[in-house]
Amino acid sequence: MSGRDVRYGAEIRKQADKVRATKRLSYSCPTCGKLAVRRTSNSKWTCKSCGSSFAGGAYSLSTPAGDVSNRLLTEYKKR
């Protein structure tokens, strides 16, 4: 159990482990399409392949609110 900063409660530890796992994942780049986007700092994501950087969620590249806004923008552009 060393290395965990959550002390009490199995459910809270599971949630913290899930956050850590999503933070370390590689995501696909929206510009080049490769699976090379990594988290560089809080809410900052950089593609190792093409070098482009993005602002995203704190622990994942996209947030649910960001997904909704992107969907609304694409629907608006279609009109």
mmJSON file of the N, C-alpha and C atoms, coordinates in Angstrom:
{"data_MODEL":{"atom_site":{
"group_PDB":["ATOM","ATOM","ATOM","ATOM","ATOM","ATOM","ATOM","ATOM","ATOM","ATOM","ATOM","ATOM","ATOM","ATOM","ATOM","ATOM","ATOM","ATOM","ATOM","ATOM","ATOM","ATOM","ATOM","ATOM","ATOM","ATOM","ATOM","ATOM","ATOM","ATOM","ATOM","ATOM","ATOM","ATOM","ATOM","ATOM","ATOM","ATOM","ATOM","ATOM","ATOM","ATOM","ATOM","ATOM","ATOM","ATOM","ATOM","ATOM","ATOM","ATOM","ATOM","ATOM","ATOM","ATOM","ATOM","ATOM","ATOM","ATOM","ATOM","ATOM","ATOM","ATOM","ATOM","ATOM","ATOM","ATOM","ATOM","ATOM","ATOM","ATOM","ATOM","ATOM","ATOM","ATOM","ATOM","ATOM","ATOM","ATOM","ATOM","ATOM","ATOM","ATOM","ATOM","ATOM","ATOM","ATOM","ATOM","ATOM","ATOM","ATOM","ATOM","ATOM","ATOM","ATOM","ATOM","ATOM","ATOM","ATOM","ATOM","ATOM","ATOM","ATOM","ATOM","ATOM","ATOM","ATOM","ATOM","ATOM","ATOM","ATOM","ATOM","ATOM","ATOM","ATOM","ATOM","ATOM","ATOM","ATOM","ATOM","ATOM","ATOM","ATOM","ATOM","ATOM","ATOM","ATOM","ATOM","ATOM","ATOM","ATOM","ATOM","ATOM","ATOM","ATOM","ATOM","ATOM","ATOM","ATOM","ATOM","ATOM","ATOM","ATOM","ATOM","ATOM","ATOM","ATOM","ATOM","ATOM","ATOM","ATOM","ATOM","ATOM","ATOM","ATOM","ATOM","ATOM","ATOM","ATOM","ATOM","ATOM","ATOM","ATOM","ATOM","ATOM","ATOM","ATOM","ATOM","ATOM","ATOM","ATOM","ATOM","ATOM","ATOM","ATOM","ATOM","ATOM","ATOM","ATOM","ATOM","ATOM","ATOM","ATOM","ATOM","ATOM","ATOM","ATOM","ATOM","ATOM","ATOM","ATOM","ATOM","ATOM","ATOM","ATOM","ATOM","ATOM","ATOM","ATOM","ATOM","ATOM","ATOM","ATOM","ATOM","ATOM","ATOM","ATOM","ATOM","ATOM","ATOM","ATOM","ATOM","ATOM","ATOM","ATOM","ATOM","ATOM","ATOM","ATOM","ATOM","ATOM","ATOM","ATOM","ATOM","ATOM","ATOM","ATOM","ATOM","ATOM","ATOM","ATOM","ATOM","ATOM","ATOM","ATOM","ATOM","ATOM","ATOM"],
"id":[1,2,3,4,5,6,7,8,9,10,11,12,13,14,15,16,17,18,19,20,21,22,23,24,25,26,27,28,29,30,31,32,33,34,35,36,37,38,39,40,41,42,43,44,45,46,47,48,49,50,51,52,53,54,55,56,57,58,59,60,61,62,63,64,65,66,67,68,69,70,71,72,73,74,75,76,77,78,79,80,81,82,83,84,85,86,87,88,89,90,91,92,93,94,95,96,97,98,99,100,101,102,103,104,105,106,107,108,109,110,111,112,113,114,115,116,117,118,119,120,121,122,123,124,125,126,127,128,129,130,131,132,133,134,135,136,137,138,139,140,141,142,143,144,145,146,147,148,149,150,151,152,153,154,155,156,157,158,159,160,161,162,163,164,165,166,167,168,169,170,171,172,173,174,175,176,177,178,179,180,181,182,183,184,185,186,187,188,189,190,191,192,193,194,195,196,197,198,199,200,201,202,203,204,205,206,207,208,209,210,211,212,213,214,215,216,217,218,219,220,221,222,223,224,225,226,227,228,229,230,231,232,233,234,235,236,237],
"type_symbol":["N","C","C","N","C","C","N","C","C","N","C","C","N","C","C","N","C","C","N","C","C","N","C","C","N","C","C","N","C","C","N","C","C","N","C","C","N","C","C","N","C","C","N","C","C","N","C","C","N","C","C","N","C","C","N","C","C","N","C","C","N","C","C","N","C","C","N","C","C","N","C","C","N","C","C","N","C","C","N","C","C","N","C","C","N","C","C","N","C","C","N","C","C","N","C","C","N","C","C","N","C","C","N","C","C","N","C","C","N","C","C","N","C","C","N","C","C","N","C","C","N","C","C","N","C","C","N","C","C","N","C","C","N","C","C","N","C","C","N","C","C","N","C","C","N","C","C","N","C","C","N","C","C","N","C","C","N","C","C","N","C","C","N","C","C","N","C","C","N","C","C","N","C","C","N","C","C","N","C","C","N","C","C","N","C","C","N","C","C","N","C","C","N","C","C","N","C","C","N","C","C","N","C","C","N","C","C","N","C","C","N","C","C","N","C","C","N","C","C","N","C","C","N","C","C","N","C","C","N","C","C","N","C","C","N","C","C"],
"label_atom_id":["N","CA","C","N","CA","C","N","CA","C","N","CA","C","N","CA","C","N","CA","C","N","CA","C","N","CA","C","N","CA","C","N","CA","C","N","CA","C","N","CA","C","N","CA","C","N","CA","C","N","CA","C","N","CA","C","N","CA","C","N","CA","C","N","CA","C","N","CA","C","N","CA","C","N","CA","C","N","CA","C","N","CA","C","N","CA","C","N","CA","C","N","CA","C","N","CA","C","N","CA","C","N","CA","C","N","CA","C","N","CA","C","N","CA","C","N","CA","C","N","CA","C","N","CA","C","N","CA","C","N","CA","C","N","CA","C","N","CA","C","N","CA","C","N","CA","C","N","CA","C","N","CA","C","N","CA","C","N","CA","C","N","CA","C","N","CA","C","N","CA","C","N","CA","C","N","CA","C","N","CA","C","N","CA","C","N","CA","C","N","CA","C","N","CA","C","N","CA","C","N","CA","C","N","CA","C","N","CA","C","N","CA","C","N","CA","C","N","CA","C","N","CA","C","N","CA","C","N","CA","C","N","CA","C","N","CA","C","N","CA","C","N","CA","C","N","CA","C","N","CA","C","N","CA","C","N","CA","C","N","CA","C","N","CA","C","N","CA","C","N","CA","C","N","CA","C"],
"label_alt_id":[null,null,null,null,null,null,null,null,null,null,null,null,null,null,null,null,null,null,null,null,null,null,null,null,null,null,null,null,null,null,null,null,null,null,null,null,null,null,null,null,null,null,null,null,null,null,null,null,null,null,null,null,null,null,null,null,null,null,null,null,null,null,null,null,null,null,null,null,null,null,null,null,null,null,null,null,null,null,null,null,null,null,null,null,null,null,null,null,null,null,null,null,null,null,null,null,null,null,null,null,null,null,null,null,null,null,null,null,null,null,null,null,null,null,null,null,null,null,null,null,null,null,null,null,null,null,null,null,null,null,null,null,null,null,null,null,null,null,null,null,null,null,null,null,null,null,null,null,null,null,null,null,null,null,null,null,null,null,null,null,null,null,null,null,null,null,null,null,null,null,null,null,null,null,null,null,null,null,null,null,null,null,null,null,null,null,null,null,null,null,null,null,null,null,null,null,null,null,null,null,null,null,null,null,null,null,null,null,null,null,null,null,null,null,null,null,null,null,null,null,null,null,null,null,null,null,null,null,null,null,null,null,null,null,null,null,null],
"label_comp_id":["MET","MET","MET","SER","SER","SER","GLY","GLY","GLY","ARG","ARG","ARG","ASP","ASP","ASP","VAL","VAL","VAL","ARG","ARG","ARG","TYR","TYR","TYR","GLY","GLY","GLY","ALA","ALA","ALA","GLU","GLU","GLU","ILE","ILE","ILE","ARG","ARG","ARG","LYS","LYS","LYS","GLN","GLN","GLN","ALA","ALA","ALA","ASP","ASP","ASP","LYS","LYS","LYS","VAL","VAL","VAL","ARG","ARG","ARG","ALA","ALA","ALA","THR","THR","THR","LYS","LYS","LYS","ARG","ARG","ARG","LEU","LEU","LEU","SER","SER","SER","TYR","TYR","TYR","SER","SER","SER","CYS","CYS","CYS","PRO","PRO","PRO","THR","THR","THR","CYS","CYS","CYS","GLY","GLY","GLY","LYS","LYS","LYS","LEU","LEU","LEU","ALA","ALA","ALA","VAL","VAL","VAL","ARG","ARG","ARG","ARG","ARG","ARG","THR","THR","THR","SER","SER","SER","ASN","ASN","ASN","SER","SER","SER","LYS","LYS","LYS","TRP","TRP","TRP","THR","THR","THR","CYS","CYS","CYS","LYS","LYS","LYS","SER","SER","SER","CYS","CYS","CYS","GLY","GLY","GLY","SER","SER","SER","SER","SER","SER","PHE","PHE","PHE","ALA","ALA","ALA","GLY","GLY","GLY","GLY","GLY","GLY","ALA","ALA","ALA","TYR","TYR","TYR","SER","SER","SER","LEU","LEU","LEU","SER","SER","SER","THR","THR","THR","PRO","PRO","PRO","ALA","ALA","ALA","GLY","GLY","GLY","ASP","ASP","ASP","VAL","VAL","VAL","SER","SER","SER","ASN","ASN","ASN","ARG","ARG","ARG","LEU","LEU","LEU","LEU","LEU","LEU","THR","THR","THR","GLU","GLU","GLU","TYR","TYR","TYR","LYS","LYS","LYS","LYS","LYS","LYS","ARG","ARG","ARG"],
"label_asym_id":["A","A","A","A","A","A","A","A","A","A","A","A","A","A","A","A","A","A","A","A","A","A","A","A","A","A","A","A","A","A","A","A","A","A","A","A","A","A","A","A","A","A","A","A","A","A","A","A","A","A","A","A","A","A","A","A","A","A","A","A","A","A","A","A","A","A","A","A","A","A","A","A","A","A","A","A","A","A","A","A","A","A","A","A","A","A","A","A","A","A","A","A","A","A","A","A","A","A","A","A","A","A","A","A","A","A","A","A","A","A","A","A","A","A","A","A","A","A","A","A","A","A","A","A","A","A","A","A","A","A","A","A","A","A","A","A","A","A","A","A","A","A","A","A","A","A","A","A","A","A","A","A","A","A","A","A","A","A","A","A","A","A","A","A","A","A","A","A","A","A","A","A","A","A","A","A","A","A","A","A","A","A","A","A","A","A","A","A","A","A","A","A","A","A","A","A","A","A","A","A","A","A","A","A","A","A","A","A","A","A","A","A","A","A","A","A","A","A","A","A","A","A","A","A","A","A","A","A","A","A","A","A","A","A","A","A","A"],
"label_entity_id":["1","1","1","1","1","1","1","1","1","1","1","1","1","1","1","1","1","1","1","1","1","1","1","1","1","1","1","1","1","1","1","1","1","1","1","1","1","1","1","1","1","1","1","1","1","1","1","1","1","1","1","1","1","1","1","1","1","1","1","1","1","1","1","1","1","1","1","1","1","1","1","1","1","1","1","1","1","1","1","1","1","1","1","1","1","1","1","1","1","1","1","1","1","1","1","1","1","1","1","1","1","1","1","1","1","1","1","1","1","1","1","1","1","1","1","1","1","1","1","1","1","1","1","1","1","1","1","1","1","1","1","1","1","1","1","1","1","1","1","1","1","1","1","1","1","1","1","1","1","1","1","1","1","1","1","1","1","1","1","1","1","1","1","1","1","1","1","1","1","1","1","1","1","1","1","1","1","1","1","1","1","1","1","1","1","1","1","1","1","1","1","1","1","1","1","1","1","1","1","1","1","1","1","1","1","1","1","1","1","1","1","1","1","1","1","1","1","1","1","1","1","1","1","1","1","1","1","1","1","1","1","1","1","1","1","1","1"],
"label_seq_id":[1,1,1,2,2,2,3,3,3,4,4,4,5,5,5,6,6,6,7,7,7,8,8,8,9,9,9,10,10,10,11,11,11,12,12,12,13,13,13,14,14,14,15,15,15,16,16,16,17,17,17,18,18,18,19,19,19,20,20,20,21,21,21,22,22,22,23,23,23,24,24,24,25,25,25,26,26,26,27,27,27,28,28,28,29,29,29,30,30,30,31,31,31,32,32,32,33,33,33,34,34,34,35,35,35,36,36,36,37,37,37,38,38,38,39,39,39,40,40,40,41,41,41,42,42,42,43,43,43,44,44,44,45,45,45,46,46,46,47,47,47,48,48,48,49,49,49,50,50,50,51,51,51,52,52,52,53,53,53,54,54,54,55,55,55,56,56,56,57,57,57,58,58,58,59,59,59,60,60,60,61,61,61,62,62,62,63,63,63,64,64,64,65,65,65,66,66,66,67,67,67,68,68,68,69,69,69,70,70,70,71,71,71,72,72,72,73,73,73,74,74,74,75,75,75,76,76,76,77,77,77,78,78,78,79,79,79],
"pdbx_PDB_ins_code":[null,null,null,null,null,null,null,null,null,null,null,null,null,null,null,null,null,null,null,null,null,null,null,null,null,null,null,null,null,null,null,null,null,null,null,null,null,null,null,null,null,null,null,null,null,null,null,null,null,null,null,null,null,null,null,null,null,null,null,null,null,null,null,null,null,null,null,null,null,null,null,null,null,null,null,null,null,null,null,null,null,null,null,null,null,null,null,null,null,null,null,null,null,null,null,null,null,null,null,null,null,null,null,null,null,null,null,null,null,null,null,null,null,null,null,null,null,null,null,null,null,null,null,null,null,null,null,null,null,null,null,null,null,null,null,null,null,null,null,null,null,null,null,null,null,null,null,null,null,null,null,null,null,null,null,null,null,null,null,null,null,null,null,null,null,null,null,null,null,null,null,null,null,null,null,null,null,null,null,null,null,null,null,null,null,null,null,null,null,null,null,null,null,null,null,null,null,null,null,null,null,null,null,null,null,null,null,null,null,null,null,null,null,null,null,null,null,null,null,null,null,null,null,null,null,null,null,null,null,null,null,null,null,null,null,null,null],
"Cartn_x":[0.804,0.0,0.857,2.116,2.996,2.829,2.93,2.81,1.424,0.453,-0.904,-1.09,-1.728,-1.935,-3.36,-4.181,-5.538,-5.501,-5.984,-5.788,-6.971,-8.172,-9.286,-10.363,-10.839,-11.947,-11.511,-12.009,-11.643,-12.175,-13.38,-13.985,-13.207,-12.758,-11.984,-10.635,-10.019,-8.749,-8.931,-10.041,-10.316,-10.498,-11.195,-11.381,-10.055,-9.197,-7.889,-7.017,-7.083,-6.319,-6.806,-8.12,-8.682,-8.215,-8.167,-7.696,-6.232,-5.42,-3.997,-3.798,-4.619,-4.492,-4.867,-5.936,-6.327,-5.329,-4.66,-3.665,-2.436,-2.088,-0.889,-1.123,-2.366,-2.666,-2.153,-1.943,-1.669,-2.984,-3.232,-4.463,-4.123,-5.117,-4.872,-4.887,-3.993,-3.83,-4.927,-5.603,-6.628,-6.059,-4.791,-4.225,-3.591,-2.749,-2.067,-2.699,-3.498,-4.2,-3.412,-2.168,-1.355,-1.656,-1.367,-1.592,-0.365,-0.188,1.042,0.831,-0.384,-0.629,-0.445,0.42,0.699,0.483,0.226,0.008,1.361,1.535,2.787,2.663,1.537,1.276,-0.233,-0.675,-2.097,-2.871,-3.738,-4.601,-3.837,-2.565,-1.794,-1.351,-1.658,-1.378,-0.558,0.452,1.335,1.481,1.456,1.66,3.157,3.631,5.053,5.438,4.479,4.772,4.855,3.785,3.764,4.123,4.168,4.579,3.492,2.275,1.208,0.758,0.33,-0.105,-1.564,-2.247,-3.675,-3.97,-5.063,-5.618,-6.779,-6.788,-7.835,-8.239,-8.696,-9.059,-7.826,-8.024,-6.894,-6.291,-7.122,-6.616,-6.885,-7.678,-7.901,-7.934,-7.718,-7.611,-8.905,-10.031,-11.311,-12.192,-13.028,-13.976,-15.379,-16.327,-17.698,-18.277,-17.983,-18.473,-17.811,-16.544,-15.852,-16.393,-16.75,-17.347,-18.679,-19.489,-20.787,-20.59,-19.649,-19.439,-18.887,-18.001,-17.495,-18.605,-19.487,-20.604,-21.542,-21.826,-22.694,-22.061,-20.749,-20.074,-20.091,-19.887,-19.924,-21.331,-22.357,-23.733,-24.056,-23.54,-23.784,-23.089,-21.888,-21.153,-21.801,-22.532,-23.202,-24.366,-24.952,-26.112,-25.745],
"Cartn_y":[-1.178,0.0,1.256,1.073,2.233,3.029,4.344,5.195,5.77,5.28,5.825,6.934,8.0,9.097,9.143,8.172,8.077,7.058,7.436,6.583,5.692,6.219,5.45,5.258,4.041,3.74,3.086,1.886,1.139,1.81,2.348,2.979,4.223,5.007,6.21,5.824,4.761,4.295,3.799,3.128,2.665,3.845,4.881,6.07,6.765,6.836,7.472,6.667,5.338,4.5,4.667,4.819,5.031,6.36,7.405,8.717,8.634,7.957,7.821,7.048,6.022,5.235,6.056,6.846,7.655,8.772,9.226,10.292,9.792,8.521,7.971,7.402,7.324,6.754,7.636,7.014,7.763,7.908,9.086,9.361,9.629,9.505,9.76,11.262,11.69,13.108,13.559,14.676,15.172,15.693,16.106,16.653,15.578,14.713,13.711,12.329,12.074,10.812,9.699,9.937,8.898,8.815,7.666,7.431,7.909,9.228,9.776,10.982,11.268,12.44,12.04,12.764,12.507,13.779,13.616,14.753,15.334,16.638,17.285,18.027,18.65,19.293,19.337,20.052,20.103,20.702,19.906,20.289,20.609,20.268,20.507,19.162,18.948,17.69,17.975,17.152,17.366,16.069,16.186,15.039,14.833,13.618,13.313,13.223,12.957,12.774,14.096,14.882,16.118,17.353,17.235,18.346,19.348,19.127,20.076,19.878,20.969,20.89,21.313,20.776,20.981,21.317,22.023,22.206,21.239,20.476,19.488,19.39,18.221,18.001,17.825,17.84,17.718,16.325,15.294,13.929,13.143,13.661,13.016,14.094,13.689,14.667,15.434,14.774,15.466,15.26,16.239,16.167,15.984,15.523,15.402,16.729,17.809,19.121,19.53,19.206,19.506,18.693,17.43,16.599,17.173,17.634,18.222,19.491,20.332,21.582,21.32,20.337,19.998,19.471,18.661,18.13,19.247,20.183,21.311,22.198,22.41,23.226,22.567,21.251,20.578,20.587,20.438,20.519,21.927,22.937,24.32,24.634,24.096,24.343,23.658,22.566,21.866,22.675,23.546,24.334,25.406],
"Cartn_z":[0.0,0.0,0.0,-0.142,-0.142,-1.43,-1.335,-2.507,-2.726,-2.008,-2.14,-1.125,-1.541,-0.615,-0.068,-0.433,0.093,1.222,2.377,3.532,3.864,3.901,4.435,3.378,3.285,2.402,1.11,0.889,-0.31,-1.566,-1.493,-2.677,-3.099,-2.133,-2.455,-3.048,-2.527,-3.098,-4.525,-4.8,-6.167,-7.116,-6.666,-7.499,-7.763,-6.746,-6.915,-7.869,-7.798,-8.722,-10.155,-10.327,-11.66,-12.243,-11.415,-11.866,-12.267,-11.453,-11.783,-13.081,-13.302,-14.528,-15.757,-15.681,-16.837,-17.086,-16.04,-16.185,-16.947,-16.778,-17.408,-18.804,-19.253,-20.568,-21.701,-22.857,-24.081,-24.835,-25.348,-26.084,-27.54,-28.406,-29.824,-30.088,-30.952,-31.258,-32.222,-31.942,-32.858,-34.173,-34.214,-35.449,-36.316,-35.744,-36.575,-36.472,-35.447,-35.319,-34.652,-34.285,-33.651,-32.157,-31.59,-30.17,-29.402,-29.319,-28.763,-27.866,-27.459,-26.615,-25.157,-24.466,-23.056,-22.251,-20.974,-20.07,-19.68,-19.882,-19.508,-18.186,-17.937,-16.648,-16.458,-15.449,-15.146,-16.318,-16.92,-18.043,-19.317,-19.409,-20.623,-21.19,-22.464,-23.139,-24.386,-24.659,-25.793,-26.575,-27.903,-28.775,-28.959,-28.711,-28.865,-30.337,-31.207,-32.625,-33.376,-33.334,-34.121,-33.297,-31.973,-31.134,-30.796,-31.245,-30.927,-29.483,-28.862,-27.472,-27.374,-26.373,-26.203,-24.755,-24.545,-23.21,-23.087,-22.026,-21.846,-20.398,-20.019,-18.635,-17.768,-16.482,-15.565,-15.605,-15.733,-15.698,-16.963,-17.891,-19.182,-20.255,-21.496,-22.579,-22.798,-22.645,-22.832,-21.606,-21.351,-20.242,-20.81,-20.016,-20.52,-21.004,-20.309,-20.75,-22.062,-22.232,-23.483,-24.641,-24.377,-25.419,-25.884,-24.951,-25.3,-26.119,-25.704,-26.442,-27.838,-27.991,-29.326,-30.222,-29.648,-30.426,-30.859,-29.957,-30.302,-31.369,-31.287,-32.295,-33.668,-33.723,-35.024,-35.608,-34.755,-35.247,-35.74,-35.058,-35.46,-36.782,-36.977,-38.221,-39.414,-39.183,-40.273,-40.838,-40.04,-40.477,-41.442],
"occupancy":[1.0,1.0,1.0,1.0,1.0,1.0,1.0,1.0,1.0,1.0,1.0,1.0,1.0,1.0,1.0,1.0,1.0,1.0,1.0,1.0,1.0,1.0,1.0,1.0,1.0,1.0,1.0,1.0,1.0,1.0,1.0,1.0,1.0,1.0,1.0,1.0,1.0,1.0,1.0,1.0,1.0,1.0,1.0,1.0,1.0,1.0,1.0,1.0,1.0,1.0,1.0,1.0,1.0,1.0,1.0,1.0,1.0,1.0,1.0,1.0,1.0,1.0,1.0,1.0,1.0,1.0,1.0,1.0,1.0,1.0,1.0,1.0,1.0,1.0,1.0,1.0,1.0,1.0,1.0,1.0,1.0,1.0,1.0,1.0,1.0,1.0,1.0,1.0,1.0,1.0,1.0,1.0,1.0,1.0,1.0,1.0,1.0,1.0,1.0,1.0,1.0,1.0,1.0,1.0,1.0,1.0,1.0,1.0,1.0,1.0,1.0,1.0,1.0,1.0,1.0,1.0,1.0,1.0,1.0,1.0,1.0,1.0,1.0,1.0,1.0,1.0,1.0,1.0,1.0,1.0,1.0,1.0,1.0,1.0,1.0,1.0,1.0,1.0,1.0,1.0,1.0,1.0,1.0,1.0,1.0,1.0,1.0,1.0,1.0,1.0,1.0,1.0,1.0,1.0,1.0,1.0,1.0,1.0,1.0,1.0,1.0,1.0,1.0,1.0,1.0,1.0,1.0,1.0,1.0,1.0,1.0,1.0,1.0,1.0,1.0,1.0,1.0,1.0,1.0,1.0,1.0,1.0,1.0,1.0,1.0,1.0,1.0,1.0,1.0,1.0,1.0,1.0,1.0,1.0,1.0,1.0,1.0,1.0,1.0,1.0,1.0,1.0,1.0,1.0,1.0,1.0,1.0,1.0,1.0,1.0,1.0,1.0,1.0,1.0,1.0,1.0,1.0,1.0,1.0,1.0,1.0,1.0,1.0,1.0,1.0,1.0,1.0,1.0,1.0,1.0,1.0,1.0,1.0,1.0,1.0,1.0,1.0],
"B_iso_or_equiv":[0.0,0.0,0.0,0.0,0.0,0.0,0.0,0.0,0.0,0.0,0.0,0.0,0.0,0.0,0.0,0.0,0.0,0.0,0.0,0.0,0.0,0.0,0.0,0.0,0.0,0.0,0.0,0.0,0.0,0.0,0.0,0.0,0.0,0.0,0.0,0.0,0.0,0.0,0.0,0.0,0.0,0.0,0.0,0.0,0.0,0.0,0.0,0.0,0.0,0.0,0.0,0.0,0.0,0.0,0.0,0.0,0.0,0.0,0.0,0.0,0.0,0.0,0.0,0.0,0.0,0.0,0.0,0.0,0.0,0.0,0.0,0.0,0.0,0.0,0.0,0.0,0.0,0.0,0.0,0.0,0.0,0.0,0.0,0.0,0.0,0.0,0.0,0.0,0.0,0.0,0.0,0.0,0.0,0.0,0.0,0.0,0.0,0.0,0.0,0.0,0.0,0.0,0.0,0.0,0.0,0.0,0.0,0.0,0.0,0.0,0.0,0.0,0.0,0.0,0.0,0.0,0.0,0.0,0.0,0.0,0.0,0.0,0.0,0.0,0.0,0.0,0.0,0.0,0.0,0.0,0.0,0.0,0.0,0.0,0.0,0.0,0.0,0.0,0.0,0.0,0.0,0.0,0.0,0.0,0.0,0.0,0.0,0.0,0.0,0.0,0.0,0.0,0.0,0.0,0.0,0.0,0.0,0.0,0.0,0.0,0.0,0.0,0.0,0.0,0.0,0.0,0.0,0.0,0.0,0.0,0.0,0.0,0.0,0.0,0.0,0.0,0.0,0.0,0.0,0.0,0.0,0.0,0.0,0.0,0.0,0.0,0.0,0.0,0.0,0.0,0.0,0.0,0.0,0.0,0.0,0.0,0.0,0.0,0.0,0.0,0.0,0.0,0.0,0.0,0.0,0.0,0.0,0.0,0.0,0.0,0.0,0.0,0.0,0.0,0.0,0.0,0.0,0.0,0.0,0.0,0.0,0.0,0.0,0.0,0.0,0.0,0.0,0.0,0.0,0.0,0.0,0.0,0.0,0.0,0.0,0.0,0.0],
"pdbx_formal_charge":[null,null,null,null,null,null,null,null,null,null,null,null,null,null,null,null,null,null,null,null,null,null,null,null,null,null,null,null,null,null,null,null,null,null,null,null,null,null,null,null,null,null,null,null,null,null,null,null,null,null,null,null,null,null,null,null,null,null,null,null,null,null,null,null,null,null,null,null,null,null,null,null,null,null,null,null,null,null,null,null,null,null,null,null,null,null,null,null,null,null,null,null,null,null,null,null,null,null,null,null,null,null,null,null,null,null,null,null,null,null,null,null,null,null,null,null,null,null,null,null,null,null,null,null,null,null,null,null,null,null,null,null,null,null,null,null,null,null,null,null,null,null,null,null,null,null,null,null,null,null,null,null,null,null,null,null,null,null,null,null,null,null,null,null,null,null,null,null,null,null,null,null,null,null,null,null,null,null,null,null,null,null,null,null,null,null,null,null,null,null,null,null,null,null,null,null,null,null,null,null,null,null,null,null,null,null,null,null,null,null,null,null,null,null,null,null,null,null,null,null,null,null,null,null,null,null,null,null,null,null,null,null,null,null,null,null,null],
"auth_seq_id":[1,1,1,2,2,2,3,3,3,4,4,4,5,5,5,6,6,6,7,7,7,8,8,8,9,9,9,10,10,10,11,11,11,12,12,12,13,13,13,14,14,14,15,15,15,16,16,16,17,17,17,18,18,18,19,19,19,20,20,20,21,21,21,22,22,22,23,23,23,24,24,24,25,25,25,26,26,26,27,27,27,28,28,28,29,29,29,30,30,30,31,31,31,32,32,32,33,33,33,34,34,34,35,35,35,36,36,36,37,37,37,38,38,38,39,39,39,40,40,40,41,41,41,42,42,42,43,43,43,44,44,44,45,45,45,46,46,46,47,47,47,48,48,48,49,49,49,50,50,50,51,51,51,52,52,52,53,53,53,54,54,54,55,55,55,56,56,56,57,57,57,58,58,58,59,59,59,60,60,60,61,61,61,62,62,62,63,63,63,64,64,64,65,65,65,66,66,66,67,67,67,68,68,68,69,69,69,70,70,70,71,71,71,72,72,72,73,73,73,74,74,74,75,75,75,76,76,76,77,77,77,78,78,78,79,79,79],
"auth_comp_id":["MET","MET","MET","SER","SER","SER","GLY","GLY","GLY","ARG","ARG","ARG","ASP","ASP","ASP","VAL","VAL","VAL","ARG","ARG","ARG","TYR","TYR","TYR","GLY","GLY","GLY","ALA","ALA","ALA","GLU","GLU","GLU","ILE","ILE","ILE","ARG","ARG","ARG","LYS","LYS","LYS","GLN","GLN","GLN","ALA","ALA","ALA","ASP","ASP","ASP","LYS","LYS","LYS","VAL","VAL","VAL","ARG","ARG","ARG","ALA","ALA","ALA","THR","THR","THR","LYS","LYS","LYS","ARG","ARG","ARG","LEU","LEU","LEU","SER","SER","SER","TYR","TYR","TYR","SER","SER","SER","CYS","CYS","CYS","PRO","PRO","PRO","THR","THR","THR","CYS","CYS","CYS","GLY","GLY","GLY","LYS","LYS","LYS","LEU","LEU","LEU","ALA","ALA","ALA","VAL","VAL","VAL","ARG","ARG","ARG","ARG","ARG","ARG","THR","THR","THR","SER","SER","SER","ASN","ASN","ASN","SER","SER","SER","LYS","LYS","LYS","TRP","TRP","TRP","THR","THR","THR","CYS","CYS","CYS","LYS","LYS","LYS","SER","SER","SER","CYS","CYS","CYS","GLY","GLY","GLY","SER","SER","SER","SER","SER","SER","PHE","PHE","PHE","ALA","ALA","ALA","GLY","GLY","GLY","GLY","GLY","GLY","ALA","ALA","ALA","TYR","TYR","TYR","SER","SER","SER","LEU","LEU","LEU","SER","SER","SER","THR","THR","THR","PRO","PRO","PRO","ALA","ALA","ALA","GLY","GLY","GLY","ASP","ASP","ASP","VAL","VAL","VAL","SER","SER","SER","ASN","ASN","ASN","ARG","ARG","ARG","LEU","LEU","LEU","LEU","LEU","LEU","THR","THR","THR","GLU","GLU","GLU","TYR","TYR","TYR","LYS","LYS","LYS","LYS","LYS","LYS","ARG","ARG","ARG"],
"auth_asym_id":["A","A","A","A","A","A","A","A","A","A","A","A","A","A","A","A","A","A","A","A","A","A","A","A","A","A","A","A","A","A","A","A","A","A","A","A","A","A","A","A","A","A","A","A","A","A","A","A","A","A","A","A","A","A","A","A","A","A","A","A","A","A","A","A","A","A","A","A","A","A","A","A","A","A","A","A","A","A","A","A","A","A","A","A","A","A","A","A","A","A","A","A","A","A","A","A","A","A","A","A","A","A","A","A","A","A","A","A","A","A","A","A","A","A","A","A","A","A","A","A","A","A","A","A","A","A","A","A","A","A","A","A","A","A","A","A","A","A","A","A","A","A","A","A","A","A","A","A","A","A","A","A","A","A","A","A","A","A","A","A","A","A","A","A","A","A","A","A","A","A","A","A","A","A","A","A","A","A","A","A","A","A","A","A","A","A","A","A","A","A","A","A","A","A","A","A","A","A","A","A","A","A","A","A","A","A","A","A","A","A","A","A","A","A","A","A","A","A","A","A","A","A","A","A","A","A","A","A","A","A","A","A","A","A","A","A","A"],
"auth_atom_id":["N","CA","C","N","CA","C","N","CA","C","N","CA","C","N","CA","C","N","CA","C","N","CA","C","N","CA","C","N","CA","C","N","CA","C","N","CA","C","N","CA","C","N","CA","C","N","CA","C","N","CA","C","N","CA","C","N","CA","C","N","CA","C","N","CA","C","N","CA","C","N","CA","C","N","CA","C","N","CA","C","N","CA","C","N","CA","C","N","CA","C","N","CA","C","N","CA","C","N","CA","C","N","CA","C","N","CA","C","N","CA","C","N","CA","C","N","CA","C","N","CA","C","N","CA","C","N","CA","C","N","CA","C","N","CA","C","N","CA","C","N","CA","C","N","CA","C","N","CA","C","N","CA","C","N","CA","C","N","CA","C","N","CA","C","N","CA","C","N","CA","C","N","CA","C","N","CA","C","N","CA","C","N","CA","C","N","CA","C","N","CA","C","N","CA","C","N","CA","C","N","CA","C","N","CA","C","N","CA","C","N","CA","C","N","CA","C","N","CA","C","N","CA","C","N","CA","C","N","CA","C","N","CA","C","N","CA","C","N","CA","C","N","CA","C","N","CA","C","N","CA","C","N","CA","C","N","CA","C","N","CA","C","N","CA","C","N","CA","C","N","CA","C","N","CA","C"],
"pdbx_PDB_model_num":[1,1,1,1,1,1,1,1,1,1,1,1,1,1,1,1,1,1,1,1,1,1,1,1,1,1,1,1,1,1,1,1,1,1,1,1,1,1,1,1,1,1,1,1,1,1,1,1,1,1,1,1,1,1,1,1,1,1,1,1,1,1,1,1,1,1,1,1,1,1,1,1,1,1,1,1,1,1,1,1,1,1,1,1,1,1,1,1,1,1,1,1,1,1,1,1,1,1,1,1,1,1,1,1,1,1,1,1,1,1,1,1,1,1,1,1,1,1,1,1,1,1,1,1,1,1,1,1,1,1,1,1,1,1,1,1,1,1,1,1,1,1,1,1,1,1,1,1,1,1,1,1,1,1,1,1,1,1,1,1,1,1,1,1,1,1,1,1,1,1,1,1,1,1,1,1,1,1,1,1,1,1,1,1,1,1,1,1,1,1,1,1,1,1,1,1,1,1,1,1,1,1,1,1,1,1,1,1,1,1,1,1,1,1,1,1,1,1,1,1,1,1,1,1,1,1,1,1,1,1,1,1,1,1,1,1,1]
}}}
